Amino acid sequence: MMYPVTRMLLVVALFICTSFTSYSQPDDPTPKPYKVLTAGKQITIKSGKPIKSIMVWTSGGHRILEQKEVNATFYIFNITVNEKIFFVMLRLQDGKVFTEKIGVQ
């Protein structure tokens, strides 16, 4: 009779130990090589590396900007739609792609 109770306690203890040692995603120690600055409806993207292309779309999926061959370390544009949440995708000259969610007033 003691065997099922001991086995159940062992399973519970194992579950508790694994739940404390597991985590969902590892922390990314590398900082982003760019900054997104907002001032009202004006968005400024400053990068330490040359930007190859920029795409911006709304939370509803409507693309509002797609600029290829930027070849600069900064880019300024104005939001022309009445949305609050946007997504920005940057492709740098070295081929790395970054996506970020931003909010505007």
C-alpha positions in Angstrom: 0.0 0.0 0.0 2.8 2.5 0.7 4.3 2.0 -2.8 1.7 4.1 -4.8 1.9 6.9 -2.2 5.7 7.0 -2.4 5.6 7.0 -6.2 3.0 9.8 -6.3 5.2 11.9 -3.9 8.2 11.3 -6.2 6.3 12.4 -9.3 5.1 15.6 -7.5 8.6 16.4 -6.3 10.0 15.8 -9.8 7.4 18.1 -11.3 8.1 20.9 -8.8 11.9 20.7 -9.4 11.5 20.8 -13.2 9.1 23.8 -13.1 11.6 25.9 -11.1 14.5 25.1 -13.4 12.8 25.6 -16.8 12.1 28.9 -18.5 10.5 29.8 -21.8 13.0 31.8 -23.8 16.7 32.6 -23.2 17.6 36.2 -22.8 19.3 37.8 -25.8 22.4 39.6 -24.5 23.1 41.4 -27.8 21.7 45.0 -27.9 19.7 46.2 -31.0 21.9 48.2 -33.4 19.2 50.8 -33.9 16.7 53.0 -32.1 13.1 53.9 -33.0 12.2 57.4 -31.8 8.6 58.7 -31.9 7.4 62.3 -31.7 3.7 62.4 -32.4 3.2 61.0 -35.8 6.8 61.4 -36.9 9.0 58.3 -36.6 12.8 58.5 -36.7 14.9 55.4 -37.0 18.6 55.7 -36.1 21.0 52.9 -36.7 24.7 52.2 -36.1 24.8 50.2 -39.3 23.5 51.2 -42.8 19.8 50.4 -43.3 19.0 48.5 -46.5 15.1 48.5 -46.3 12.2 49.5 -44.0 8.7 48.2 -43.9 5.9 49.5 -41.6 2.5 48.0 -41.2 -0.5 48.5 -38.9 -1.7 46.1 -36.3 -4.5 45.2 -38.8 -2.0 44.1 -41.4 -2.2 47.1 -43.7 1.2 48.1 -45.1 1.8 51.8 -44.9 5.4 52.1 -45.9 7.9 50.1 -47.8 11.2 51.7 -48.6 14.0 49.7 -50.4 17.6 50.7 -50.8 17.6 53.3 -48.0 21.4 53.1 -47.7 21.6 55.5 -44.7 22.0 55.2 -41.0 18.8 57.2 -40.3 15.3 57.4 -41.8 12.4 59.8 -40.9 8.8 59.4 -42.0 5.3 60.5 -40.9 2.4 58.2 -40.1 -0.6 59.2 -42.3 -3.2 56.8 -40.9 -5.2 57.0 -37.6 -3.8 53.9 -35.9 -2.0 53.6 -32.6 0.1 50.4 -33.0 2.5 49.7 -35.8 5.2 47.1 -36.6 8.5 48.1 -38.1 10.8 45.7 -39.9 14.4 46.8 -40.6 16.8 45.0 -42.9 20.4 46.1 -42.4 23.2 46.0 -45.0 24.8 43.0 -43.3 21.5 41.0 -43.9 20.2 41.0 -40.3 16.5 41.6 -40.0 14.8 43.2 -36.9 11.1 43.6 -36.2 9.7 45.8 -33.5 6.2 46.9 -32.3 5.8 50.6 -31.7 3.0 52.9 -30.5 2.3 56.4 -31.5 0.1 59.2 -30.0 
